[in-house]
């Protein structure tokens, strides 16, 4: 494993383990609440991961007992109109609202407090492993604002209108089992095992063919953003480069030789 500790104040840590990128929320003394610096650093980490051709999957996790208590509204109050949540075409937006579209998979492990932007970050990731001690709340309406990190779209898409609206319009809390029923998480595991399980899935994703993984993710994103008809119309455009790739040949040979494939990403 390699570690980079150059990030300002270490609000976000950035490590690599083979082809996996490990991104840690590291403001445990504030229950990992996002201030402007932490938002910028998470975007920088995800952009760095996106640009590193060696890395195949990212895992976002948290230090301390809680994933995140949401936004540090005291620090952000005077900065919300200054573009702190606006990202340019070279930056990955952790919440997928603006900026550059992510092309590589992200797994997230959550525990403890998971408020507001935590849920929206989860909904913009691809696999979510939740500890059974999680306490969720999309509570913006209890703070005089509204969700603006994607929940009004993705929470409703995942759970359905009638299931999502009681939580979006009241801000009331719910537990991990409810989050599972609402399709907000992939799996619920015993407290303390969320990181281990998330890392296992990240490793499995990293062993799959990178071009195939990117194609599958891109097609799913196309459907989410542009609708099923558009995504289906575009799906065959992915096939020629995939079928002519060295990884496709390796996949066939591995099947014939009854061994595990070793994909190179080309």
C-alpha positions as CSV (number, residue, x, y, z in Angstrom):
1,X,0.0,0.0,0.0
2,X,1.2,3.5,-0.8
3,X,0.1,6.6,1.2
4,X,-0.1,10.2,0.2
5,X,-0.2,12.6,3.2
6,X,0.2,15.8,1.3
7,X,-3.5,16.7,1.3
8,X,-4.1,20.0,3.2
9,X,-5.0,19.3,6.8
10,X,-5.6,15.6,5.8
11,X,-9.4,16.1,5.7
12,X,-9.3,13.5,3.0
13,X,-6.7,10.7,2.9
14,X,-5.6,9.1,-0.4
15,X,-3.9,5.6,-0.5
16,X,-3.5,2.9,-3.1
17,X,-3.6,-0.9,-2.6
18,X,-2.7,-2.5,-5.9
19,X,-5.3,-1.3,-8.4
20,X,-7.7,-0.1,-5.7
21,X,-7.8,3.6,-4.6
22,X,-8.7,4.1,-0.9
23,X,-10.2,7.5,0.0
24,X,-10.8,8.2,3.6
25,X,-13.0,10.9,5.3
26,X,-10.6,12.1,8.0
27,X,-12.4,14.7,10.1
28,X,-13.5,12.4,12.8
29,X,-13.4,15.1,15.6
30,X,-16.2,16.8,13.7
31,X,-18.0,13.5,12.8
32,X,-16.6,14.0,9.3
33,X,-18.8,17.0,8.6
34,X,-18.0,18.5,5.2
35,X,-16.6,22.0,5.2
36,X,-15.4,23.8,2.0
37,X,-11.8,22.3,2.3
38,X,-13.1,18.7,2.7
39,X,-15.4,19.1,-0.4
40,X,-12.5,20.4,-2.5
41,X,-10.2,17.6,-1.3
42,X,-12.7,14.9,-2.0
43,X,-13.1,16.2,-5.5
44,X,-9.4,16.3,-5.9
45,X,-9.0,12.7,-4.7
46,X,-11.7,11.4,-7.0
47,X,-10.2,13.3,-10.0
48,X,-6.8,11.9,-9.2
49,X,-8.3,8.4,-9.1
50,X,-10.1,8.9,-12.4
51,X,-6.8,10.1,-14.1
52,X,-4.7,7.2,-12.8
53,X,-4.8,4.5,-15.5
54,X,-3.4,1.9,-13.1
55,X,-6.4,2.2,-10.7
56,X,-9.5,0.2,-11.4
57,X,-11.9,0.8,-8.4
58,X,-12.1,3.3,-5.5
59,X,-13.4,2.7,-2.0
60,X,-14.6,5.7,0.1
61,X,-14.7,5.1,3.8
62,X,-14.6,7.1,7.0
63,X,-12.3,7.3,10.0
64,X,-13.9,7.4,13.5
65,X,-17.3,6.1,14.4
66,X,-19.4,8.0,11.8
67,X,-19.4,8.3,8.1
68,X,-20.5,12.0,8.1
69,X,-22.9,14.2,10.0
70,X,-23.4,16.1,6.7
71,X,-22.5,19.7,6.0
72,X,-20.6,22.0,8.3
73,X,-23.2,24.7,7.9
74,X,-21.4,27.1,10.2
75,X,-18.3,27.1,8.0
76,X,-20.3,26.9,4.7
77,X,-23.0,29.4,5.4
78,X,-21.1,32.3,3.8
79,X,-19.7,30.2,1.0
80,X,-22.7,28.5,-0.5
81,X,-23.1,31.3,-3.1
82,X,-19.4,31.2,-3.9
83,X,-19.4,28.1,-6.0
84,X,-18.1,25.7,-3.4
85,X,-20.4,23.0,-5.0
86,X,-19.6,23.9,-8.6
87,X,-17.0,21.9,-10.4
88,X,-15.4,22.5,-13.9
89,X,-15.0,20.1,-16.7
90,X,-11.7,18.8,-15.3
91,X,-13.0,18.0,-11.9
92,X,-15.0,15.0,-10.6
93,X,-18.1,16.2,-8.6
94,X,-18.4,13.7,-5.7
95,X,-22.2,14.2,-5.9
96,X,-22.4,14.0,-9.7
97,X,-24.3,17.3,-10.3
98,X,-21.8,19.2,-12.3
99,X,-18.2,18.9,-13.6
100,X,-16.7,15.8,-15.3
101,X,-18.6,12.5,-15.6
102,X,-16.9,9.7,-13.6
103,X,-16.0,6.7,-15.7
104,X,-14.6,4.3,-13.1
105,X,-16.5,2.5,-10.3
106,X,-16.7,3.7,-6.7
107,X,-17.6,1.6,-3.7
108,X,-18.5,3.2,-0.4
109,X,-18.6,1.8,3.2
110,X,-20.8,3.7,5.6
111,X,-21.3,3.5,9.4
112,X,-22.8,5.4,12.3
113,X,-24.2,8.8,11.4
114,X,-25.0,9.2,7.7
115,X,-26.8,12.6,7.2
116,X,-27.8,14.6,4.2
117,X,-24.8,14.7,1.8
118,X,-23.8,11.3,3.1
119,X,-26.9,9.8,1.5
120,X,-26.4,11.8,-1.7
121,X,-22.8,10.7,-1.9
122,X,-23.9,7.1,-1.5
123,X,-26.5,7.5,-4.2
124,X,-23.9,8.8,-6.6
125,X,-21.6,5.8,-6.0
126,X,-22.0,2.3,-7.5
127,X,-22.0,-0.1,-4.5
128,X,-22.9,0.8,-0.9
129,X,-22.1,-1.4,2.1
130,X,-23.8,-0.2,5.3
131,X,-23.1,-1.1,8.9
132,X,-26.2,-2.2,10.8
133,X,-25.6,0.7,13.2
134,X,-26.2,3.4,10.6
135,X,-28.5,6.3,11.3
136,X,-29.7,8.0,8.2
137,X,-31.5,11.3,7.7
138,X,-32.1,13.6,4.7
139,X,-32.8,16.5,7.1
140,X,-32.3,19.6,5.0
141,X,-35.9,20.7,5.4
142,X,-35.3,20.8,9.2
143,X,-32.5,23.3,8.6
144,X,-34.4,25.7,6.4
145,X,-33.0,24.4,3.1
146,X,-33.6,21.5,0.7
147,X,-31.4,18.6,-0.5
148,X,-29.2,19.9,-3.4
149,X,-26.8,17.0,-3.8
150,X,-29.0,14.8,-5.9
151,X,-31.5,13.3,-3.4
152,X,-34.5,14.9,-5.0
153,X,-33.8,12.9,-8.1
154,X,-31.8,9.8,-7.0
155,X,-33.6,9.0,-3.7
156,X,-36.9,9.1,-5.5
157,X,-35.5,7.0,-8.4
158,X,-34.2,4.4,-6.0
159,X,-37.1,4.2,-3.5
160,X,-40.1,5.4,-5.6
161,X,-42.1,8.6,-5.0
162,X,-44.3,7.3,-2.2
163,X,-41.5,5.7,-0.2
164,X,-39.0,8.6,-0.7
165,X,-41.2,11.6,0.0
166,X,-41.9,10.9,3.7
167,X,-38.2,11.2,4.3
168,X,-37.4,14.1,1.9
169,X,-40.3,16.2,3.2
170,X,-40.0,15.6,6.9
171,X,-36.2,15.0,7.4
172,X,-37.0,12.2,9.8
173,X,-34.3,9.6,10.6
174,X,-34.3,5.9,9.5
175,X,-32.1,2.9,10.1
176,X,-29.9,0.7,8.0
177,X,-32.7,-1.9,7.5
178,X,-35.0,0.8,6.2
179,X,-32.3,2.1,3.9
180,X,-32.0,-1.4,2.5
181,X,-35.8,-1.6,1.9
182,X,-35.6,1.8,0.2
183,X,-32.9,0.5,-2.1
184,X,-30.4,3.1,-0.9
185,X,-27.7,0.5,0.0
186,X,-26.4,-2.7,-1.6
187,X,-25.9,-4.7,1.6
188,X,-26.2,-4.3,5.3
189,X,-23.5,-6.0,7.4
190,X,-22.7,-6.3,11.1
191,X,-21.1,-3.2,12.6
192,X,-17.3,-3.3,12.1
193,X,-17.4,-5.4,9.0
194,X,-18.5,-2.7,6.5
195,X,-15.0,-1.8,5.4
196,X,-13.9,-5.4,5.0
197,X,-16.9,-6.3,2.9
198,X,-16.6,-3.1,0.8
199,X,-12.9,-3.9,0.1
200,X,-13.8,-7.4,-0.9
201,X,-16.2,-6.1,-3.5
202,X,-13.7,-3.5,-4.7
203,X,-11.2,-6.3,-5.2
204,X,-13.7,-8.4,-7.2
205,X,-14.5,-5.4,-9.4
206,X,-10.8,-4.7,-9.9
207,X,-10.3,-8.3,-11.1
208,X,-12.9,-7.9,-13.8
209,X,-12.1,-6.6,-17.3
210,X,-11.6,-2.8,-16.9
211,X,-13.0,-2.0,-20.4
212,X,-16.0,-4.1,-19.7
213,X,-16.6,-2.5,-16.3
214,X,-16.3,1.0,-17.8
215,X,-18.7,0.1,-20.6
216,X,-21.3,-1.4,-18.2
217,X,-21.0,1.7,-15.9
218,X,-21.3,4.1,-18.8
219,X,-24.4,2.4,-20.2
220,X,-26.0,2.4,-16.8
221,X,-25.2,6.1,-16.3
222,X,-26.6,6.8,-19.8
223,X,-29.9,5.2,-18.7
224,X,-30.0,7.1,-15.5
225,X,-29.3,10.4,-17.1
226,X,-31.0,10.2,-20.4
227,X,-33.6,7.4,-20.1
228,X,-33.9,3.8,-21.1
229,X,-34.6,4.4,-24.8
230,X,-31.5,6.5,-25.3
231,X,-29.3,4.0,-23.4
232,X,-30.7,1.0,-25.4
233,X,-30.1,2.9,-28.7
234,X,-26.5,3.5,-27.7
235,X,-25.6,0.1,-26.3
236,X,-24.2,-1.5,-29.5
237,X,-21.7,1.4,-29.8
238,X,-19.7,-0.1,-26.9
239,X,-19.3,-3.5,-28.5
240,X,-16.7,-3.2,-31.4
241,X,-13.8,-1.9,-29.2
242,X,-14.7,-4.5,-26.5
243,X,-14.9,-7.5,-28.8
244,X,-11.6,-6.5,-30.5
245,X,-9.7,-5.9,-27.2
246,X,-6.9,-8.0,-25.8
247,X,-9.0,-8.5,-22.6
248,X,-11.8,-10.1,-24.7
249,X,-9.3,-12.6,-26.1
250,X,-7.9,-13.2,-22.5
251,X,-11.5,-13.8,-21.2
252,X,-12.1,-16.5,-23.8
253,X,-8.7,-18.1,-23.3
254,X,-9.2,-18.2,-19.5
255,X,-12.6,-19.8,-20.0
256,X,-11.1,-22.5,-22.3
257,X,-8.1,-23.1,-20.1
258,X,-10.3,-23.1,-16.9
259,X,-8.2,-20.5,-15.1
260,X,-8.8,-17.0,-13.7
261,X,-8.4,-14.3,-16.3
262,X,-5.7,-11.7,-16.0
263,X,-7.1,-8.5,-17.6
264,X,-4.8,-5.7,-18.6
265,X,-7.3,-3.0,-19.5
266,X,-6.7,-2.9,-23.3
